[in-house]
Amino acid sequence: LDAKVGSRDQVDAMVAKIVKIANEAIKTGMEVTKMNKYDRLVTTVAGNEVPIENVTSAMTRALMHYANYIRYSNAAEKEKGGYGEEYNLNYAKDTAGTIKKIMMAFDRGDANNLNRY
């Protein structure tokens, strides 16, 4: 999975999609206030009820991973042909894979996996 993701445009698009889905879910959740059996605010993501804190937490983590992705991609570019290039490229690919997993959890409305990565 990690090896199949990696171009900057792909990662940018995935993060934009995560933020868009999360913002819509939060907006919907605040318009139609609903509590689950544990007295937590919930919203709907891809047709499934998800606690709002799962949505906001997952979006925050996706943005943190995105910052790391950019940091490691830039470091790899600076180290081109040098010692750290491969390390930084591998870390950037791993981070892109994690972002993809978060996006897939949003696509499915999977509350468990939103908090997993």
C-alpha positions in Angstrom: 0.0 0.0 0.0 2.7 2.5 1.0 4.6 1.9 -2.3 1.5 2.6 -4.4 1.2 6.2 -3.0 3.7 8.9 -3.0 3.5 11.6 -5.6 3.0 15.0 -4.0 -0.1 15.6 -6.1 -1.7 12.3 -4.8 -0.9 13.1 -1.2 -2.2 16.7 -1.6 -5.4 15.4 -3.0 -5.9 12.8 -0.3 -5.4 15.4 2.5 -7.7 17.8 0.8 -10.4 15.0 0.6 -9.9 14.1 4.3 -10.3 17.8 5.3 -13.4 18.2 3.0 -15.1 15.1 4.4 -14.3 16.0 8.0 -15.5 19.5 7.6 -18.8 18.4 6.1 -19.2 15.8 8.8 -18.6 18.3 11.6 -21.0 20.8 9.9 -23.7 18.1 9.6 -23.1 17.0 13.2 -23.5 20.4 14.6 -26.7 21.1 12.6 -28.3 17.9 13.6 -27.1 17.4 17.2 -27.3 13.8 18.1 -25.8 11.8 21.0 -24.9 8.1 21.0 -25.5 5.7 23.9 -22.2 6.9 25.5 -23.4 10.5 25.5 -20.9 11.5 22.8 -21.8 13.8 19.9 -22.0 11.8 16.7 -22.1 12.7 13.0 -22.5 10.7 9.8 -19.5 9.8 7.6 -20.3 7.7 4.5 -23.6 6.7 6.0 -22.2 5.5 9.3 -22.5 7.2 12.7 -19.1 8.3 14.0 -18.3 10.3 17.1 -17.3 13.8 16.2 -14.1 13.6 18.3 -13.0 10.7 16.1 -13.5 12.8 13.0 -11.6 15.8 14.4 -8.8 13.7 15.8 -8.3 11.8 12.6 -8.2 15.0 10.6 -5.7 16.5 13.0 -3.5 13.4 12.7 -3.8 13.4 8.9 -2.6 17.0 8.8 0.3 16.1 11.2 1.3 13.2 8.9 1.0 15.6 5.9 3.5 18.0 7.6 5.9 15.1 8.2 5.5 13.9 4.6 6.4 17.4 3.3 9.3 17.6 5.7 10.8 14.3 4.7 10.2 14.9 1.0 12.0 18.2 1.2 14.8 16.6 3.2 15.2 13.8 0.6 15.4 16.5 -2.2 18.2 18.3 -0.2 20.0 15.0 0.3 19.8 14.0 -3.4 22.5 11.5 -4.0 23.6 11.7 -0.3 23.4 9.6 2.8 19.9 10.6 3.9 18.0 10.5 0.6 16.8 6.9 0.8 15.9 7.1 4.5 13.8 10.3 3.9 12.2 8.9 0.7 11.2 5.7 2.6 9.8 7.7 5.5 7.8 9.9 3.1 6.3 6.9 1.4 5.4 5.3 4.7 3.7 8.5 5.8 1.9 8.8 2.5 0.6 5.2 3.1 -0.7 6.2 6.5 -2.5 9.2 5.0 -4.1 6.9 2.5 -5.3 4.6 5.3 -6.9 7.5 7.1 -8.6 8.6 3.8 -9.9 5.1 3.2 -11.3 5.1 6.8 -13.1 8.4 5.9 -14.4 6.9 2.6 -15.9 3.9 4.5 -17.1 5.9 7.5 -15.1 3.4 9.6 -15.0 4.8 13.2 -12.6 2.2 14.4 -10.0 2.8 11.7 -10.4 6.6 12.0 -8.7 6.4 15.3 -6.3 3.6 14.4 -3.7 5.5 12.3 
